[in-house]
């Protein structure tokens, strides 16, 4: 665990520390933790901001894209002055302003089969800020192989999903989403419309799940898929079970 919190940190995180299930010991655990965010778009923007604000000691950001004007309705870590800047550079600057005590590593790369293990192995928990199916299968494969929890999130129009996958104690992503969708479905979901506030809802739930995992408190979303419908403002839950024939986690176990 990290060294004693500084006076500034005791003030900064005072509202966290006042929660009995966190306290100063829990805040030190957050400071000692390392979390990787794959994608610094809508989901990654909000989760990065809240994880940094919570005092996660080390964050990793992976994204090879640049900030565009059309991003700004939902990717709240960026702003108009940073259009054209790499998203990881933009996010790193914003997080330094928000909480200079957090170490932010940047990887201005496209997350791929070639670099996935190299990046993921540096962190304890992986947060999904991706916007495509292929990346999620890659995240899942490496997380299963290296026994890392994977905090999943996805968004579409007014709807979103959140879960936590950990093949050591529950299903992995591929147990639930058995196979890559057909090419026409993938093509139809490239750059889908999304109400700007929705990523904030899903990403903040992801952030709370990360904090709970680090602290070992509460009931996580392992084995549960949370469905969010903001148009009708409904939350539903589907129980997710381990697939004994899963081609990914069956081999790992």
C-alpha positions in Angstrom: 0.0 0.0 0.0 1.1 3.6 -0.7 2.7 5.8 2.0 0.7 7.9 4.3 -1.5 10.5 2.6 -0.2 14.0 2.4 -2.0 16.9 4.1 -3.2 18.1 0.6 -4.5 14.6 -0.2 -6.3 14.4 3.1 -8.1 17.6 2.2 -8.7 16.7 -1.5 -10.2 13.3 -0.6 -11.9 14.3 2.6 -15.4 13.3 1.3 -14.1 9.9 0.3 -12.4 9.4 3.6 -15.6 10.2 5.5 -17.3 7.1 4.0 -16.8 4.3 6.6 -16.2 1.6 4.0 -13.3 3.7 2.5 -11.6 5.7 5.2 -7.9 6.7 5.1 -6.8 3.1 4.5 -9.1 2.7 1.5 -7.9 6.0 0.1 -4.4 4.7 0.3 -5.5 1.6 -1.6 -6.9 3.9 -4.4 -3.6 5.8 -4.5 -1.7 2.5 -4.9 -3.9 1.3 -7.7 -3.3 1.3 -11.4 -6.1 1.3 -14.0 -6.0 1.2 -17.8 -8.6 2.9 -19.9 -8.8 1.7 -23.5 -10.2 4.5 -25.6 -10.5 8.2 -24.6 -13.8 8.9 -26.3 -17.2 9.3 -24.6 -16.8 6.5 -22.0 -13.1 6.9 -21.5 -13.4 10.7 -21.0 -15.8 10.5 -18.1 -14.2 7.5 -16.5 -10.8 9.1 -16.6 -12.0 12.3 -15.0 -13.8 10.5 -12.2 -11.0 8.0 -11.6 -8.5 10.8 -11.4 -10.7 12.8 -9.1 -11.1 9.8 -6.8 -7.4 9.5 -6.4 -6.4 6.5 -8.4 -2.6 6.7 -8.3 -1.8 5.6 -11.9 -3.9 5.8 -15.0 -3.1 4.5 -18.5 -4.8 5.9 -21.6 -4.8 4.1 -24.9 -6.0 5.9 -28.1 -4.5 6.7 -31.5 -7.3 9.2 -32.5 -7.3 13.0 -32.5 -9.9 15.4 -31.1 -12.6 16.4 -33.6 -15.4 19.0 -33.3 -18.0 16.2 -33.5 -16.6 14.6 -30.4 -17.3 17.4 -28.0 -21.0 16.7 -27.4 -20.0 13.7 -25.3 -16.2 13.5 -24.9 -16.1 15.9 -22.0 -12.4 15.6 -21.2 -11.6 17.5 -24.4 -12.5 21.0 -25.5 -12.6 23.3 -28.5 -9.0 24.5 -28.0 -7.7 21.0 -28.4 -9.3 20.1 -31.8 -6.6 18.3 -33.8 -4.6 17.2 -30.7 -4.2 13.6 -30.0 -6.8 12.5 -27.5 -4.3 11.0 -25.1 -2.4 14.3 -25.0 -5.5 16.3 -24.5 -6.7 14.0 -21.7 -3.3 13.9 -20.0 -3.3 17.8 -19.8 -6.8 17.9 -18.5 -6.1 15.3 -15.8 -3.0 17.1 -14.7 -5.1 20.2 -14.2 -7.7 18.2 -12.3 -5.4 16.2 -10.1 -1.6 16.6 -10.5 -1.0 13.8 -8.0 -2.2 11.2 -10.4 0.4 9.6 -12.8 -1.0 9.4 -16.3 0.7 7.2 -18.9 -0.3 7.6 -22.5 -0.2 5.2 -25.4 -1.0 7.0 -28.7 -1.4 3.7 -30.4 -4.3 1.7 -31.9 -5.1 -1.1 -29.4 -4.3 -4.3 -31.3 -3.5 -7.9 -30.9 0.2 -7.0 -31.2 0.3 -4.6 -28.3 -2.6 -5.6 -26.1 -0.7 -7.8 -23.7 2.2 -5.4 -23.4 -0.1 -2.6 -22.4 -2.6 -4.5 -20.2 0.0 -6.2 -18.1 1.2 -2.9 -16.6 -2.2 -2.4 -14.9 -4.4 -4.1 -12.3 -7.9 -3.3 -13.8 -9.0 -2.6 -17.3 -11.8 -0.2 -18.2 -13.5 -0.5 -21.6 -13.8 2.9 -23.4 -13.8 1.2 -26.8 -16.3 1.8 -29.6 -16.0 -1.4 -31.5 -16.5 -5.1 -31.1 -13.1 -6.2 -32.2 -11.3 -4.3 -29.5 -13.6 -5.7 -26.8 -12.7 -9.3 -27.8 -9.0 -8.4 -27.7 -9.4 -6.8 -24.3 -11.2 -9.8 -23.0 -8.7 -12.3 -24.4 -5.7 -10.7 -22.7 -7.6 -10.0 -19.5 -8.5 -13.7 -19.3 -5.0 -14.9 -20.1 -3.5 -12.6 -17.5 -6.2 -12.8 -14.8 -7.2 -9.1 -15.0 -10.8 -7.8 -14.2 -12.4 -6.1 -17.2 -15.0 -3.4 -16.6 -17.2 -3.4 -19.7 -19.3 -0.5 -21.0 -21.1 0.1 -24.2 -23.5 2.8 -25.5 -26.0 3.3 -28.4 -28.5 6.1 -28.9 -30.2 6.3 -25.5 -29.1 2.9 -24.2 -26.1 1.5 -22.5 -24.7 -1.6 -20.8 -22.3 -2.2 -18.0 -20.7 -5.3 -16.5 -17.6 -6.6 -14.9 -15.9 -9.7 -16.3 -13.4 -11.8 -14.3 -12.9 -15.3 -15.5 -11.4 -16.4 -12.2 -14.8 -16.1 -10.5 -17.4 -15.5 -13.2 -18.1 -15.3 -16.9 -15.8 -13.5 -19.4 -17.0 -11.2 -22.1 -17.1 -14.0 -24.7 -19.2 -16.2 -22.4 -21.9 -13.5 -22.8 -21.2 -12.2 -26.3 -20.4 -15.5 -27.9 -19.1 -14.4 -31.3 -18.2 -11.3 -33.3 -21.3 -10.0 -35.1 -21.6 -10.2 -38.9 -19.7 -7.6 -40.9 -22.9 -5.7 -41.8 -23.8 -5.3 -38.1 -20.3 -4.1 -37.3 -20.5 -1.6 -40.2 -23.9 -0.3 -39.0 -22.5 0.4 -35.5 -19.5 2.4 -36.7 -20.0 5.9 -35.2 -23.6 5.4 -34.0 -25.6 8.3 -32.8 -25.6 8.8 -29.0 -27.1 11.3 -26.7 -24.2 13.2 -25.1 -25.0 12.5 -21.5 -25.4 8.7 -21.9 -21.6 8.0 -21.8 -21.4 9.9 -18.5 -24.0 7.7 -17.0 -22.4 4.4 -18.1 -18.8 5.6 -17.3 -19.7 6.7 -13.8 -21.1 3.3 -13.1 -17.9 1.8 -14.5 -15.9 4.1 -12.2 -17.8 3.0 -9.1 -17.3 -0.7 -10.1 -13.5 0.0 -10.4 -13.4 1.6 -7.0 -15.4 -1.3 -5.4 -13.0 -3.8 -7.0 -9.9 -2.0 -5.6 -11.4 -1.7 -2.1 -13.0 -5.1 -2.0 -16.4 -3.7 -1.0 -20.0 -4.0 -2.1 -21.4 -6.4 -4.7 -19.8 -6.0 -8.1 -21.5 -6.5 -11.5 -19.6 -9.8 -12.0 -22.2 -12.2 -13.3 -24.6 -9.4 -14.0 -25.2 -7.3 -17.1 -26.8 -4.0 -16.3 -29.0 -2.5 -19.1 -29.7 1.2 -19.0 -32.5 2.8 -21.1 -32.4 6.5 -20.6 -35.3 7.2 -23.0 -37.7 5.5 -20.7 -35.3 5.8 -17.7 -35.3 2.1 -16.8 -32.5 0.0 -15.4 -32.7 -3.8 -15.9 -30.4 -6.6 -15.1 -29.6 -9.9 -16.8 -27.8 -12.6 -15.0 -24.7 -13.7 -16.9 -23.3 -17.2 -16.5 -20.0 -18.8 -17.3 -20.1 -20.8 -20.6 -18.3 -24.1 -19.9 -17.5 -24.3 -23.7 -16.2 -20.7 -24.0 -13.2 -20.8 -26.3 -11.4 -18.1 -24.3 -11.9 -18.7 -20.6 -12.3 -22.5 -20.9 -8.7 -22.7 -22.1 -7.4 -20.3 -19.5 -8.9 -22.3 -16.7 
